Amino acid sequence: MANAVANAATYPKTNSRPTITTPQELKQIVSEGLLSFLLTDFDEQGDFRADTYAERLEWLAPYGATALFAAGGTGEFFSLTHANIRT
């Protein structure tokens, strides 16, 4: 999973832009395994819970997903604020 995620967008330790995958490369990456649509964790007030979201990612890591879709498959994307997205 880590290699597939790293291949999708590489964020160097500098302030430069990420290297974006071509559509052909992305097609190859996602055709090789499990695609996982994560639930987004919110608290009772509707605020994003980065801590429990990170725990969910850690829990999923050993299962070898090829790609993880954050806020993209379970409908919560439309409930996110700009501040949530930047977190």
Short mmCIF file of the C-alpha atoms (twelve columns), coordinates in Angstrom:
data_MODEL
# 
_entry.id   MODEL 
# 
loop_
_atom_site.group_PDB 
_atom_site.id 
_atom_site.type_symbol 
_atom_site.label_atom_id 
_atom_site.label_alt_id 
_atom_site.label_comp_id 
_atom_site.label_asym_id 
_atom_site.label_seq_id 
_atom_site.Cartn_x 
_atom_site.Cartn_y 
_atom_site.Cartn_z 
_atom_site.pdbx_PDB_model_num 
ATOM 1  C CA . MET A 1  0.000   0.000  0.000   1 
ATOM 2  C CA . ALA A 2  2.701   2.496  0.939   1 
ATOM 3  C CA . ASN A 3  4.431   2.104  -2.420  1 
ATOM 4  C CA . ALA A 4  1.203   2.641  -4.348  1 
ATOM 5  C CA . VAL A 5  0.375   5.736  -2.332  1 
ATOM 6  C CA . ALA A 6  3.916   7.046  -2.765  1 
ATOM 7  C CA . ASN A 7  3.660   6.446  -6.509  1 
ATOM 8  C CA . ALA A 8  0.381   8.341  -6.751  1 
ATOM 9  C CA . ALA A 9  1.827   11.593 -5.423  1 
ATOM 10 C CA . THR A 10 5.345   12.065 -4.136  1 
ATOM 11 C CA . TYR A 11 5.714   14.913 -1.656  1 
ATOM 12 C CA . PRO A 12 9.389   15.806 -1.264  1 
ATOM 13 C CA . LYS A 13 10.604  17.332 1.984   1 
ATOM 14 C CA . THR A 14 10.926  20.679 0.233   1 
ATOM 15 C CA . ASN A 15 8.187   23.166 -0.618  1 
ATOM 16 C CA . SER A 16 8.062   22.011 -4.247  1 
ATOM 17 C CA . ARG A 17 4.930   20.648 -5.885  1 
ATOM 18 C CA . PRO A 18 4.105   16.917 -5.758  1 
ATOM 19 C CA . THR A 19 4.839   14.690 -8.715  1 
ATOM 20 C CA . ILE A 20 1.470   13.732 -10.157 1 
ATOM 21 C CA . THR A 21 0.784   10.341 -11.701 1 
ATOM 22 C CA . THR A 22 -0.338  10.130 -15.320 1 
ATOM 23 C CA . PRO A 23 -3.736  8.563  -16.026 1 
ATOM 24 C CA . GLN A 24 -2.013  5.496  -17.477 1 
ATOM 25 C CA . GLU A 25 0.144   5.071  -14.363 1 
ATOM 26 C CA . LEU A 26 -2.881  5.488  -12.104 1 
ATOM 27 C CA . LYS A 27 -4.802  2.880  -14.119 1 
ATOM 28 C CA . GLN A 28 -1.933  0.421  -13.601 1 
ATOM 29 C CA . ILE A 29 -1.709  1.150  -9.871  1 
ATOM 30 C CA . VAL A 30 -5.422  0.730  -9.137  1 
ATOM 31 C CA . SER A 31 -5.779  -2.377 -11.286 1 
ATOM 32 C CA . GLU A 32 -3.338  -4.294 -9.079  1 
ATOM 33 C CA . GLY A 33 -5.325  -4.707 -5.892  1 
ATOM 34 C CA . LEU A 34 -7.867  -3.648 -3.330  1 
ATOM 35 C CA . LEU A 35 -9.367  -0.156 -3.455  1 
ATOM 36 C CA . SER A 36 -10.517 1.092  -0.061  1 
ATOM 37 C CA . PHE A 37 -13.001 3.916  0.520   1 
ATOM 38 C CA . LEU A 38 -12.408 5.172  4.035   1 
ATOM 39 C CA . LEU A 39 -15.018 6.502  6.392   1 
ATOM 40 C CA . THR A 40 -14.242 9.990  7.644   1 
ATOM 41 C CA . ASP A 41 -14.287 10.342 11.415  1 
ATOM 42 C CA . PHE A 42 -16.349 13.171 12.912  1 
ATOM 43 C CA . ASP A 43 -17.133 14.048 16.521  1 
ATOM 44 C CA . GLU A 44 -20.560 14.872 17.970  1 
ATOM 45 C CA . GLN A 45 -20.249 18.491 16.782  1 
ATOM 46 C CA . GLY A 46 -19.473 17.406 13.219  1 
ATOM 47 C CA . ASP A 47 -15.778 18.314 13.382  1 
ATOM 48 C CA . PHE A 48 -13.186 16.143 11.654  1 
ATOM 49 C CA . ARG A 49 -11.315 13.782 13.997  1 
ATOM 50 C CA . ALA A 50 -7.776  13.568 12.592  1 
ATOM 51 C CA . ASP A 51 -6.641  11.372 15.501  1 
ATOM 52 C CA . THR A 52 -9.180  8.582  14.974  1 
ATOM 53 C CA . TYR A 53 -8.851  8.908  11.200  1 
ATOM 54 C CA . ALA A 54 -5.108  8.258  11.551  1 
ATOM 55 C CA . GLU A 55 -5.895  5.234  13.743  1 
ATOM 56 C CA . ARG A 56 -8.178  3.895  10.995  1 
ATOM 57 C CA . LEU A 57 -5.364  4.301  8.437   1 
ATOM 58 C CA . GLU A 58 -2.971  2.423  10.722  1 
ATOM 59 C CA . TRP A 59 -5.538  -0.353 11.153  1 
ATOM 60 C CA . LEU A 60 -6.014  -0.667 7.361   1 
ATOM 61 C CA . ALA A 61 -2.300  -0.586 6.487   1 
ATOM 62 C CA . PRO A 62 -1.577  -4.321 6.971   1 
ATOM 63 C CA . TYR A 63 -4.371  -5.323 4.568   1 
ATOM 64 C CA . GLY A 64 -2.400  -4.123 1.549   1 
ATOM 65 C CA . ALA A 65 -4.838  -1.781 -0.162  1 
ATOM 66 C CA . THR A 66 -3.542  -0.494 -3.477  1 
ATOM 67 C CA . ALA A 67 -5.323  2.825  -3.100  1 
ATOM 68 C CA . LEU A 68 -7.127  4.673  -0.319  1 
ATOM 69 C CA . PHE A 69 -9.847  7.158  -1.207  1 
ATOM 70 C CA . ALA A 70 -10.234 9.823  1.461   1 
ATOM 71 C CA . ALA A 71 -13.675 11.451 1.612   1 
ATOM 72 C CA . GLY A 72 -14.481 10.125 -1.785  1 
ATOM 73 C CA . GLY A 73 -16.724 7.120  -1.618  1 
ATOM 74 C CA . THR A 74 -19.035 7.233  1.350   1 
ATOM 75 C CA . GLY A 75 -20.781 10.571 0.749   1 
ATOM 76 C CA . GLU A 76 -19.241 12.699 3.492   1 
ATOM 77 C CA . PHE A 77 -17.236 14.856 1.076   1 
ATOM 78 C CA . PHE A 78 -20.165 17.249 0.722   1 
ATOM 79 C CA . SER A 79 -20.305 17.724 4.498   1 
ATOM 80 C CA . LEU A 80 -16.680 18.863 4.768   1 
ATOM 81 C CA . THR A 81 -15.760 22.506 5.257   1 
ATOM 82 C CA . HIS A 82 -12.661 24.153 3.765   1 
ATOM 83 C CA . ALA A 83 -11.027 23.864 7.200   1 
ATOM 84 C CA . ASN A 84 -11.754 20.115 7.300   1 
ATOM 85 C CA . ILE A 85 -10.225 19.604 3.883   1 
ATOM 86 C CA . ARG A 86 -7.013  21.416 4.865   1 
ATOM 87 C CA . THR A 87 -6.588  19.156 7.912   1 
# 
